[in-house]
Amino acid sequence: WIYDRDQILALREEGLEGERRVVEHLCYFSSESGARNFVTQAEQRGFACEIIRAEPDDPHDLPWMVRATRRDELELGELHVVTMTLLELADKLGGGYEGWALDEED
């Protein structure tokens, strides 16, 4: 919750709070099957997903990354629900939730 709050406070200073923007979430998994299962369930929730094999020098212990994006309102309560949903889903599938940021292409 603290990370979400800090991000929203920074967006408030930029005048972006309350806007609907594409938000990118990153999750890491120990197996390709865990990543694929996450993608299936995230896509059912309206996310566009991409699986990326981590580079050998990536600092994460989990070699499979999923980039999940969706247009959401930049509001603390809404984004926290989204964050917790993805965190719990990743955890259930043997992965971890890294965090979120605005999609640079939006």
C-alpha positions as CSV (number, residue, x, y, z in Angstrom):
1,W,0.0,0.0,0.0
2,I,2.8,2.4,0.8
3,Y,4.4,2.0,-2.7
4,D,1.0,2.6,-4.3
5,R,0.5,5.7,-2.2
6,D,3.9,7.1,-3.0
7,Q,3.4,6.5,-6.7
8,I,0.0,8.2,-6.6
9,L,1.4,11.2,-4.7
10,A,4.1,11.6,-7.3
11,L,1.4,11.4,-10.1
12,R,-0.7,14.0,-8.2
13,E,2.2,16.4,-8.3
14,E,2.4,15.9,-12.1
15,G,-1.4,16.5,-12.4
16,L,-2.1,12.9,-13.5
17,E,-4.1,11.6,-10.5
18,G,-7.6,10.5,-11.6
19,E,-6.7,10.1,-15.2
20,R,-7.2,6.8,-17.0
21,R,-3.8,5.7,-18.3
22,V,-2.1,2.4,-19.3
23,V,-0.5,0.9,-16.2
24,E,2.3,-1.6,-16.6
25,H,2.7,-4.3,-13.9
26,L,5.7,-6.7,-13.7
27,C,5.6,-10.1,-12.2
28,Y,8.4,-12.8,-12.1
29,F,8.0,-16.6,-12.1
30,S,10.3,-19.6,-11.5
31,S,8.7,-21.5,-14.4
32,E,7.4,-20.8,-17.8
33,S,4.2,-22.7,-16.9
34,G,3.6,-20.5,-13.9
35,A,4.1,-17.4,-16.2
36,R,1.7,-18.9,-18.8
37,N,-1.0,-19.7,-16.1
38,F,-0.7,-16.1,-14.8
39,V,-1.1,-14.7,-18.3
40,T,-4.3,-16.8,-18.9
41,Q,-5.9,-15.5,-15.7
42,A,-4.7,-11.9,-16.1
43,E,-6.1,-11.8,-19.6
44,Q,-9.4,-12.9,-18.3
45,R,-9.3,-9.8,-16.1
46,G,-8.7,-7.5,-19.1
47,F,-4.9,-7.3,-19.1
48,A,-2.7,-7.5,-22.2
49,C,0.3,-9.7,-21.3
50,E,3.7,-10.4,-22.6
51,I,6.1,-13.2,-21.3
52,I,9.8,-12.3,-21.4
53,R,12.6,-14.7,-20.6
54,A,15.0,-12.8,-18.2
55,E,18.5,-12.1,-19.3
56,P,21.3,-14.1,-17.6
57,D,22.5,-11.0,-15.8
58,D,19.0,-10.1,-14.5
59,P,19.1,-9.5,-10.7
60,H,15.9,-11.5,-10.1
61,D,16.1,-15.1,-9.0
62,L,13.0,-15.9,-11.0
63,P,13.8,-16.2,-14.8
64,W,10.3,-15.6,-16.3
65,M,8.9,-12.1,-16.4
66,V,5.3,-11.1,-17.3
67,R,4.5,-7.6,-18.3
68,A,0.8,-7.0,-17.8
69,T,-0.8,-3.8,-19.0
70,R,-4.3,-2.4,-18.7
71,R,-5.9,1.1,-18.8
72,D,-7.0,2.0,-15.2
73,E,-7.8,5.1,-13.3
74,L,-4.8,6.6,-11.4
75,E,-6.6,6.5,-8.1
76,L,-5.1,5.0,-4.9
77,G,-8.0,2.8,-4.0
78,E,-8.5,1.4,-7.5
79,L,-4.8,0.8,-8.2
80,H,-4.3,-0.8,-4.8
81,V,-7.1,-3.4,-5.5
82,V,-5.5,-4.1,-8.9
83,T,-2.0,-4.4,-7.3
84,M,-3.3,-6.8,-4.6
85,T,-5.2,-8.9,-7.2
86,L,-2.1,-9.4,-9.3
87,L,0.2,-9.9,-6.3
88,E,-2.1,-12.7,-4.9
89,L,-2.4,-14.3,-8.3
90,A,1.4,-14.3,-8.9
91,D,2.0,-15.7,-5.4
92,K,-0.5,-18.5,-5.9
93,L,1.3,-19.5,-9.1
94,G,4.8,-19.5,-7.6
95,G,5.8,-16.0,-8.7
96,G,6.2,-12.5,-7.3
97,Y,4.8,-9.1,-8.0
98,E,7.5,-6.5,-8.7
99,G,5.5,-3.3,-9.0
100,W,3.8,-0.9,-11.4
101,A,4.5,2.2,-13.5
102,L,2.9,4.1,-16.2
103,D,3.4,2.6,-19.6
104,E,5.9,4.9,-21.5
105,E,4.0,4.5,-24.8
106,D,0.7,5.8,-23.5
